[in-house]
Structure formats: structure tokens, C-alpha cells
Amino acid sequence: MEPYSRSRWLGIAALAGALYGFIGILFAIPTSHARFWRLAAWGASGIVFVVHIVYERYRRHNGALKTALHATAAVAFGGFLLAVGAIVHATMVPSHAPYSRYLVALVAWPVITAIPAFVVGFVFAWLLTLLLATRSTT
């Protein structure tokens, strides 16, 4: 793999991860109708996830495994950014959980988000591969 190609996918993954973090933090700001905003954040993040997988599969012509791994890296980065956002928030409020829990979140949130993202991303990319194969034979 040439260096340009590697930096390209890392840049796309970093952009998608930053979007996940931005969406998670921005959609947590409104205090009224919290359930609606939480669902809206999930929906917006879902759109970023689908667009990233479709981009990796069709534009970059990656296989299902590589596509899932790249999308998983973005999701893990987004989870890390959310944990950083939680730490920043904890420093601004008088009452919060012990800081040791936030340090655990720096590792736990990326892992907790990455595992299901890999499974869903792999299955979705595999289905896209089947769709592409079916379309090319007809």
C-alpha cells in the first residue's frame, strides 16, 4: 500500500470520527427533549456510518474486511472524543463522578463502540459486495 493511500483513509476515518464526536457533543447540549436529541444523534451518526461504508466500498473499492476496519477506526476515534468531551464537561460542573471513571472511559468508550461497529460494518459491507456482484452479473 502506498503512503498516499494510507494517509487518505486515515484522513477520512479521522473526519468521520470527528463528526461522530461533534454530533455526540452538540446533540447533548439541549436540555429539553433529551430523548429526541439522543435519537437524533444516533440517526445523524448512522448516516455518517453508512456514508463512510459506502465510500470505502464503492469509491475506494475496499473489501468488506478493510471497509469494516476503516469504519471501526472512525467510530473508535469518535468514542474517544466523546470521552474527552465528558472529561471536559466534568471539569466545568460542581458535582460529577470520580475522575478515575473518566480515565477508564478514554479506553472503554472506543472499545464499546468499536466492537458493534465492526460487526455491523462488516455485515453491511459484505451485503454491499453481494449487491455489487448481483448487479454486475445481470
Secondary structure, DSSP 8 states (H G I E B T S, - for coil): --HHHHHHHHHHHHHHHHHHHHHHHHTTS--SSHHHHHHHHHHHHHHHHHHHHHIIIIIS---HHHHHHHHHHHHHHHHHHHHHHHHHHHHHSSS---HHHHHHHHHHHHHHHHHHHHHHHHHHHHHHHHHHHHHHH-
